[in-house]
Amino acid sequence: MTPGKFITLEGVDGAGKSTHLEFVADWLRQHGRELIVTREPGGTPLGETLRELLLHQEMDADTELLLMFAARQEHLARLILPALARGAWVLSDRFTDASYAYQCGGRGIASERIAALEAWVQRGFQPDLTLLFDVPPEVAEARRSAARVADRFEREADSFFSRVRNAYLDRAHAEPGRIRVLDARHSIAELQAEIGQLLQALT
């Protein structure tokens, strides 16, 4: 059995990744892939319970980080790794790059502490492809304010999202083979053409 591939979508809140999640899923299914679509935090019953706490309950930054990785451990053990092992592909709205962006870049937690949790939980496991939707903070803020009632993260100041964006771009610079940066200011058609090329190369 050939293992499946793991694709993640990343970006600051308001970058538009959710708009393109359905396109990626449809593209993969049309190309014959069995696909599981999931999200972080979440993806499992326990993960979804933790998601509600993380999005709506005030907490210490370290508690936030630990709960993120608790949800991630459950996600990997219960859903992601079993699906990949049977040959399915997995598409996730966020994964560990988000922890480096939000908890390290946004909250200021040392990257070494996040790396230690990553090594413990993932044991070297990484996505095969990460699509990073990048926009300036002011564009993301305008999109967020027009979309829905803000959660705990979405209510953060513009300076928080500037740090998150910079942390994402630092990750992409360090891992250009895995993390592909997409200018989310481009039209949907332009972005989908670029995404299709990246997916074609992966398959």
N, C-alpha and C positions, 0 to 999 in steps of 0.2 A: 504494500500500500504506500503510495507516494503521499507524504504529508502535505497538508494544505498550506496556504500562505496567510500571513497576518498583516493586515493593513490598518493603519490608524490615521485619523483626521485630527488635526490640532489647529489652534489659533485662539486669539483673545475672544472673549464674549463679544459678539457682534461682527466677527470677521466673515461670517457667512458660511461656515463649514456645514451647518445643518442643511442649508439649501442644496449642497452638492452631495450630501450623504446618499440621498435616494438615487441620484444619477450614477454614482459609483456602484451601488447595489444592483441597479438595473443592468448596467454594463456587464458586470461579472456574471449575473444570472443568464444574460443573453449569450454569453460566451461559454455557457455550459458548466459553470462552477456551482457546486452546492455551497450556499452562503449562510452564515450566521451573522446577523447585525446586532450589535450590542453597544453599551456605553459605559463610561466611567465618570464618577463613581456609580456603581449599579451593576446590572447584568445578571445578577442572581437575586433570589429573595432576600438574603441577608444584605447583599450589596445595595439593593434598593432601599432597605430600611436605613442603612448608614447614609445613603444619599440624602434622604429627607433631613437627617440630623445635620449633615455637612452644609446643606444649602440654606437651612432655616434656623439653626440653633447656634447662638454665639458660643465661642469656645476659644481656648488658648491655641496659638499657632502650632505648637508641638502636638497637641491633641488632634488638631485638624490633619496634620501630616500622618500621624499614626493611624487614624481612622481611614485615610485614603489608602494606605498600604494594607490595612486589614481587609478592606473591600477588594483590593487588587489581588491579594492572595486567594481569596475565595473565588474571585472571577477566573483566575488562572486555573485553579484546581478543579472547579466545578464545570466550567464552560469552555474557556479558550483552548487549553491544552488537549482535553479529550476530543474536541471538534477537529483540531489540526491533525491529531493522531489518526483519525479515521478518514482523512483526506478532504475534509470540508475547509473552505476558506472562512476567515473571520474578519469582519469589518467593525472597528470600534471607534466611537466618538470619544476621543481622548484615551491616553494611556500615561505612561510614566513621564514622558516629556512635559506633560501638564504639571506634574509635581515640581519639576525643576523650574518651570515658568512661574507658577502661582505661589508655591510654598517657599522656593528659594528666591526667585526674582521679586515676586510680589511681597511676601512676608518677611524676607531677609534671613531665612534659615540657611545655615551653612550647607553648601553643596555636598560636602563630605558626609554629612549626616544622612542626606537623602541617598547618596551613593551606597552607603552601608545598608540601608533598608532595601534598595534596589538589588544589591548583590544577594542578600538573604532571601528575598521573595522570588526573584526571577532566575537566579543561578545562571546568569549569562544570556537568558532568553531576551530577544529583542524583536520588534516588528520587522517584517521584510521590507515594508515601504511606509513612510509617513508623509502625508500631504499636509503641509503647513500653510494655512490661509493667512496671509499677512496684509494688514491695513494699518494706516496711521490711527492713533488713538481717537482723534476727533471723528473720524469716519465710523469707527466701531461704536463710539458713544451715541452718535446720531441713530445708528441702526438699533442699538439696544433700547433706547428710549422710545422708539416707535413700535417695538415688537411686542412687549408683554410686561407684566408686573415683575420688577427686578427681584432676584434672590439676593442672598447675603453677599455673594461675590460681585454680582452685577451692580451693587450699590457702592462699590469702592470708588475712590477718587481717580481722576484721570492719571495722576502720577503713579498710582498702583498699576494701571494698565500699561503705562509706558515702560515700567520695569518688567512687567510680564512679557510684553512684546520683545524687549531687548534680550531677555533671557531665552526666549524661543529662538531668536535669530542667532544668538551665541551657540545654541545647541545645533542649529542647522549648519553653521560655519564649521563646527567641530566634526559633524557627521554628514557631509554633503552627499555621500552615496546612498544613505537611507532617507534622509529628510530632504524633501524637495519643496522649495519655497514657491508659492503661487501668489501673484499679486491680485488680491481679492477685490481691487478696484476695477479690474477688467470686466467686460461683459460676461454674462453667464455663458454665452456661446463660445467666447474665447477661452474661458477657463475650462469648459467641458472638453474642448478640442485638446487642450494641453493635458488634462487629466487622462483622456482616452489614450494618448500617446504613452504616458507613463504606465498605465495599466497594461497596454499591449506589450511593452518591454518586459513587464514582470511575468506575464503569462507565456 
